Amino acid sequence: MTREEKNQIIDELKVTLSNSNVFYLTDTSALDAEATSTLRRECFKKDIQLKVVKNTLLKKALEQIDGKDYSPLYEALKGNTSLMFAETGNVPAKLIKEFRKKHEKPLLKAAYVEEECYVGDDNLNALCDIKSKNDLIADVVLLLESPIKNVISAVQSGQNNIAGLLKTLEERAS
């Protein structure tokens, strides 16, 4: 590979990484052709981009991105590395976990999710439990909605109590 080709790959990686808030570094080295093809299909279905990269080129691209600290990920750049890009933080983790029910890999080497670095396969369950932005917004809306429902319910039940009380008083007066 020529220096120009390497620089072009680094520039492409730089653009892709700087525009992505979620990416995973995985090891897919032991997968045979059929399993790799299946993994790629599953990634496509879940809107995850899977890309095999050279560690040295990936590290250079990460180092050249301004404003973000990727240094905790550098220790994971050993052996074969595949990148998984996604819009939602927990989708690649759930895919890896599901895929490993039938295959021993991919292994999670590291992940960058919304400005936070996770290093090591032991973080897979924690990454699966991360809520997406839409899930968090829905939770906040439910929390805000609950007290309002209680107030409306109390007012409505109060109307019934007052009407019943007035009716009882009216019957006694007659």
Residue frames relative to the residue before (quaternion, step in Angstrom):
aa qw qx qy qz dx dy dz
M 1.0000 0.0000 0.0000 0.0000 0.00 0.00 0.00
T 0.3808 -0.7403 0.5073 0.2227 3.59 -0.79 0.98
R 0.6698 -0.4960 0.3710 0.4094 3.53 -1.31 0.35
E 0.6315 0.5397 -0.3302 0.4482 3.60 1.01 -0.78
E 0.6508 0.5079 -0.3090 0.4722 3.58 0.98 -0.85
K 0.6448 0.5138 -0.3156 0.4696 3.57 0.99 -0.84
N 0.6620 0.5024 -0.3058 0.4647 3.60 0.92 -0.89
Q 0.6333 0.5252 -0.3295 0.4632 3.58 1.04 -0.74
I 0.6484 0.5063 -0.3095 0.4770 3.59 0.98 -0.85
I 0.6380 0.5195 -0.3247 0.4665 3.60 0.98 -0.86
D 0.6609 0.5042 -0.3105 0.4611 3.60 0.91 -0.87
E 0.6477 0.5103 -0.3160 0.4693 3.60 0.97 -0.82
L 0.6535 0.5040 -0.3050 0.4753 3.57 0.97 -0.88
K 0.6269 0.5542 -0.3275 0.4388 3.56 0.99 -0.86
V 0.6691 0.4903 -0.2929 0.4755 3.57 0.90 -0.94
T 0.6804 0.4970 -0.2913 0.4531 3.58 0.86 -0.98
L 0.6906 0.4836 -0.2774 0.4607 3.59 0.89 -0.94
S 0.6806 0.4868 -0.3075 0.4531 3.60 0.91 -0.82
N 0.6873 0.4552 -0.2765 0.4939 3.61 1.19 -0.47
S 0.6807 0.4773 -0.2803 0.4799 3.58 1.26 -0.11
N 0.2592 -0.7626 0.5743 0.1467 3.56 -0.92 0.94
V 0.7569 0.2667 -0.1573 0.5755 3.57 1.30 -0.18
F 0.2777 0.7257 -0.6105 0.1535 3.54 -0.84 1.03
Y 0.2506 -0.7630 0.5873 0.1009 3.51 -1.17 0.78
L 0.2379 -0.7154 0.6356 0.1666 3.55 -1.17 0.68
T 0.0139 0.8240 -0.5634 0.0586 3.57 -0.60 1.12
D 0.3364 -0.6949 0.5949 0.2236 3.52 -1.35 0.30
T 0.0090 -0.8135 0.5796 -0.0464 3.57 -0.51 1.23
S 0.2864 0.8378 -0.4404 0.1490 3.57 1.30 0.26
A 0.7329 0.4462 -0.2610 0.4424 3.64 0.89 -0.74
L 0.5132 0.6537 -0.4257 0.3581 3.61 1.22 -0.08
D 0.3899 -0.6960 0.5468 0.2542 3.55 -1.00 0.83
A 0.7453 -0.4218 0.2720 0.4389 3.58 -1.31 0.15
E 0.6594 0.5141 -0.3126 0.4507 3.59 0.94 -0.84
A 0.6755 0.4847 -0.2901 0.4739 3.59 0.93 -0.92
T 0.6316 0.5268 -0.3279 0.4649 3.59 1.03 -0.78
S 0.6469 0.5134 -0.3071 0.4728 3.55 0.99 -0.85
T 0.6402 0.5160 -0.3128 0.4754 3.58 0.99 -0.82
L 0.6441 0.5166 -0.3149 0.4681 3.58 0.97 -0.88
R 0.6544 0.5083 -0.3170 0.4614 3.60 0.90 -0.85
R 0.6407 0.5190 -0.3221 0.4652 3.60 1.00 -0.81
E 0.6602 0.5004 -0.3044 0.4701 3.58 0.95 -0.89
C 0.6248 0.5250 -0.3347 0.4712 3.58 1.03 -0.75
F 0.6485 0.5220 -0.3161 0.4551 3.58 0.93 -0.89
K 0.6474 0.5311 -0.3130 0.4482 3.59 0.96 -0.88
K 0.7564 0.3742 -0.1891 0.5021 3.57 1.04 -0.82
D 0.4861 -0.7000 0.4019 0.3349 3.57 1.30 0.35
I 0.4292 0.6455 -0.4896 0.3992 3.55 0.97 0.99
Q 0.2678 -0.7489 0.5841 0.1620 3.54 -0.90 0.95
L 0.1380 -0.7922 0.5930 0.0425 3.59 -0.76 1.10
K 0.0612 0.8041 -0.5825 0.1024 3.55 -0.77 1.07
V 0.2925 -0.7343 0.5866 0.1764 3.58 -0.90 0.95
V 0.0380 -0.8213 0.5683 -0.0334 3.58 -0.85 1.02
K 0.4729 -0.6125 0.5412 0.3291 3.51 -1.33 0.31
N 0.5535 -0.6554 0.4102 0.3094 3.57 -0.89 0.97
T 0.6688 0.5095 -0.3153 0.4401 3.59 0.88 -0.91
L 0.6673 0.4878 -0.3041 0.4735 3.59 0.96 -0.81
L 0.6343 0.5245 -0.3235 0.4668 3.57 1.02 -0.79
K 0.6536 0.5122 -0.3142 0.4601 3.59 0.92 -0.87
K 0.6520 0.5054 -0.3193 0.4664 3.59 0.93 -0.84
A 0.6434 0.5139 -0.3211 0.4678 3.59 0.99 -0.79
L 0.6590 0.5071 -0.3053 0.4641 3.59 0.95 -0.87
E 0.6601 0.5173 -0.3055 0.4509 3.58 0.99 -0.83
Q 0.6989 0.4900 -0.2682 0.4468 3.60 1.08 -0.68
I 0.5676 0.5822 -0.3942 0.4283 3.61 1.24 -0.13
D 0.3049 -0.7736 0.5344 0.1519 3.55 -0.72 1.13
G 0.8004 0.3670 -0.2408 0.4082 3.54 -1.21 0.56
K 0.7498 0.2911 -0.2039 0.5580 3.61 1.19 -0.12
D 0.2955 -0.7551 0.5629 0.1602 3.55 -1.07 0.80
Y 0.0614 -0.8181 0.5715 -0.0184 3.54 -0.39 1.28
S 0.3450 0.7983 -0.4570 0.1868 3.61 1.24 -0.01
P 0.6215 0.5351 -0.3850 0.4234 3.69 0.94 -0.57
L 0.6367 0.5488 -0.3300 0.4295 3.60 1.16 -0.48
Y 0.5270 0.6843 -0.3998 0.3069 3.59 1.16 -0.54
E 0.6379 0.5430 -0.3381 0.4289 3.60 1.01 -0.74
A 0.6494 0.5185 -0.3156 0.4580 3.61 1.19 -0.44
L 0.5843 0.6030 -0.3656 0.4016 3.59 1.25 -0.20
K 0.4310 0.6315 -0.5090 0.3955 3.53 0.51 1.30
G 0.7892 0.2565 -0.2006 0.5207 3.57 -1.04 0.69
N 0.7362 -0.3715 0.2952 0.4825 3.56 -1.23 -0.41
T 0.0637 -0.8041 0.5911 0.0051 3.56 -0.97 0.89
S 0.0738 -0.7503 0.6564 0.0281 3.50 -1.03 0.96
L 0.2916 -0.7487 0.5736 0.1595 3.54 -1.04 0.84
M 0.1036 -0.7547 0.6445 0.0657 3.56 -1.07 0.80
F 0.1103 -0.7859 0.6076 0.0332 3.57 -0.72 1.13
A 0.0732 0.7946 -0.5980 0.0749 3.56 -0.98 0.88
E 0.5226 -0.6237 0.4837 0.3224 3.54 -1.30 0.32
T 0.7571 0.3105 -0.1595 0.5522 3.58 1.09 -0.74
G 0.5550 -0.6930 0.3709 0.2721 3.56 -0.84 1.06
N 0.7691 0.3898 -0.2154 0.4585 3.60 0.95 -0.75
V 0.4876 0.6985 -0.4276 0.3026 3.61 1.18 -0.27
P 0.6776 0.4622 -0.3263 0.4697 3.68 0.79 -0.79
A 0.6293 0.5386 -0.3401 0.4452 3.61 1.00 -0.76
K 0.6640 0.4907 -0.3020 0.4765 3.57 0.95 -0.87
L 0.6307 0.5272 -0.3304 0.4638 3.59 1.03 -0.74
I 0.6493 0.5110 -0.3144 0.4673 3.59 0.92 -0.91
K 0.6669 0.5113 -0.3022 0.4500 3.56 0.87 -0.97
E 0.6684 0.4936 -0.2896 0.4751 3.58 0.93 -0.90
F 0.6676 0.5132 -0.2978 0.4497 3.59 0.94 -0.93
R 0.6734 0.5095 -0.2963 0.4463 3.58 1.06 -0.72
K 0.4766 0.6352 -0.4653 0.3911 3.58 1.19 0.09
K 0.7630 0.3230 -0.1696 0.5335 3.58 1.19 -0.59
H 0.7721 0.2322 -0.1159 0.5801 3.60 1.21 -0.50
E 0.5179 -0.6573 0.4407 0.3249 3.58 -1.12 0.50
K 0.7571 0.2408 -0.1624 0.5852 3.59 1.22 -0.31
P 0.5157 0.0205 -0.8385 -0.1746 1.68 -2.47 0.36
L 0.3515 -0.6932 0.5906 0.2171 3.50 -1.27 0.61
L 0.4118 -0.6806 0.5445 0.2661 3.56 -1.06 0.71
K 0.2056 -0.7749 0.5882 0.1065 3.56 -0.68 1.10
A 0.7530 -0.2109 0.1754 0.5982 3.56 0.98 -0.93
A 0.1148 -0.7802 0.6097 0.0805 3.54 -1.30 0.29
Y 0.1709 -0.7343 0.6462 0.1183 3.53 -1.24 0.59
V 0.0795 0.8009 -0.5817 0.1178 3.55 -0.45 1.25
E 0.8485 -0.1635 0.0748 0.4977 3.55 -0.64 1.21
E 0.7724 -0.3978 0.1781 0.4620 3.58 0.65 1.20
E 0.6557 0.4694 -0.3137 0.5013 3.61 1.25 0.18
C 0.2529 -0.7699 0.5700 0.1360 3.58 -0.94 0.91
Y 0.0955 -0.7595 0.6427 0.0305 3.54 -1.05 0.90
V 0.0644 -0.8145 0.5766 0.0044 3.58 -0.66 1.07
G 0.7685 0.3479 -0.2762 0.4605 3.55 -0.86 1.01
D 0.5808 -0.6191 0.4260 0.3130 3.52 -1.17 0.75
D 0.5816 0.5995 -0.3744 0.4028 3.60 1.17 -0.43
N 0.6195 0.5430 -0.3423 0.4519 3.63 1.25 -0.16
L 0.3998 0.7534 -0.4569 0.2524 3.60 1.26 -0.09
N 0.6808 0.4819 -0.3022 0.4615 3.62 0.85 -0.89
A 0.6307 0.5227 -0.3329 0.4672 3.59 1.02 -0.77
L 0.6653 0.4960 -0.3028 0.4687 3.58 0.98 -0.80
C 0.6071 0.5471 -0.3499 0.4580 3.60 1.09 -0.63
D 0.7104 0.4751 -0.2511 0.4545 3.58 1.07 -0.76
I 0.4689 0.6666 -0.4578 0.3553 3.60 1.24 -0.13
K 0.3254 -0.7430 0.5520 0.1933 3.55 -0.93 0.90
S 0.4808 -0.6532 0.5015 0.3011 3.54 -1.11 0.69
K 0.6855 -0.4694 0.3566 0.4273 3.55 -1.27 0.27
N 0.6642 0.5040 -0.3031 0.4615 3.60 0.94 -0.85
D 0.6269 0.5294 -0.3328 0.4648 3.60 1.04 -0.73
L 0.6599 0.5069 -0.3019 0.4651 3.57 0.98 -0.87
I 0.6360 0.5163 -0.3259 0.4719 3.58 0.99 -0.81
A 0.6437 0.5175 -0.3185 0.4651 3.59 0.96 -0.84
D 0.6388 0.5241 -0.3223 0.4619 3.61 1.00 -0.79
V 0.6552 0.5033 -0.3096 0.4707 3.59 0.95 -0.87
V 0.6412 0.5187 -0.3269 0.4615 3.59 0.95 -0.85
L 0.6534 0.5069 -0.3149 0.4658 3.61 0.94 -0.83
L 0.6515 0.5113 -0.3174 0.4620 3.58 0.99 -0.80
L 0.6784 0.4764 -0.2873 0.4799 3.58 1.02 -0.78
E 0.6522 0.5426 -0.2987 0.4371 3.54 1.10 -0.77
S 0.6056 0.6179 -0.3467 0.3624 3.60 1.00 -0.80
P 0.6967 0.4430 -0.3117 0.4703 3.67 0.72 -0.87
I 0.6140 0.5452 -0.3533 0.4483 3.59 1.03 -0.70
K 0.6422 0.5187 -0.3177 0.4665 3.58 0.96 -0.85
N 0.6421 0.5268 -0.3214 0.4549 3.59 1.00 -0.82
V 0.6580 0.5030 -0.3127 0.4650 3.59 0.93 -0.87
I 0.6565 0.5049 -0.3098 0.4670 3.59 0.90 -0.92
S 0.6503 0.5194 -0.3103 0.4593 3.56 0.95 -0.88
A 0.6596 0.5056 -0.3082 0.4628 3.59 0.95 -0.85
V 0.6510 0.5080 -0.3185 0.4655 3.59 0.97 -0.83
Q 0.6712 0.4969 -0.3006 0.4607 3.56 0.93 -0.90
S 0.6729 0.4717 -0.3116 0.4770 3.60 0.92 -0.78
G 0.5999 0.5611 -0.3488 0.4513 3.57 1.15 -0.60
Q 0.6067 0.5483 -0.3504 0.4566 3.58 1.04 -0.71
N 0.6633 0.5021 -0.3023 0.4653 3.57 0.91 -0.89
N 0.6498 0.5172 -0.3160 0.4587 3.59 0.98 -0.84
I 0.6628 0.5009 -0.3054 0.4654 3.58 0.92 -0.91
A 0.6523 0.5060 -0.3180 0.4663 3.59 0.93 -0.89
G 0.6600 0.5060 -0.3050 0.4641 3.60 0.95 -0.82
L 0.6423 0.5233 -0.3099 0.4665 3.56 1.03 -0.83
L 0.6592 0.5021 -0.3044 0.4698 3.59 0.94 -0.88
K 0.6440 0.5208 -0.3210 0.4593 3.58 0.98 -0.83
T 0.6510 0.5115 -0.3098 0.4675 3.60 0.98 -0.86
L 0.6609 0.5020 -0.3061 0.4663 3.59 0.93 -0.86
E 0.6368 0.5325 -0.3142 0.4607 3.56 1.05 -0.81
E 0.6612 0.5051 -0.3051 0.4632 3.58 1.00 -0.86
R 0.6516 0.5108 -0.3148 0.4640 3.62 1.03 -0.75
A 0.6563 0.5220 -0.3106 0.4475 3.55 1.04 -0.79
S 0.6572 0.5370 -0.3234 0.4185 3.61 1.06 -0.59
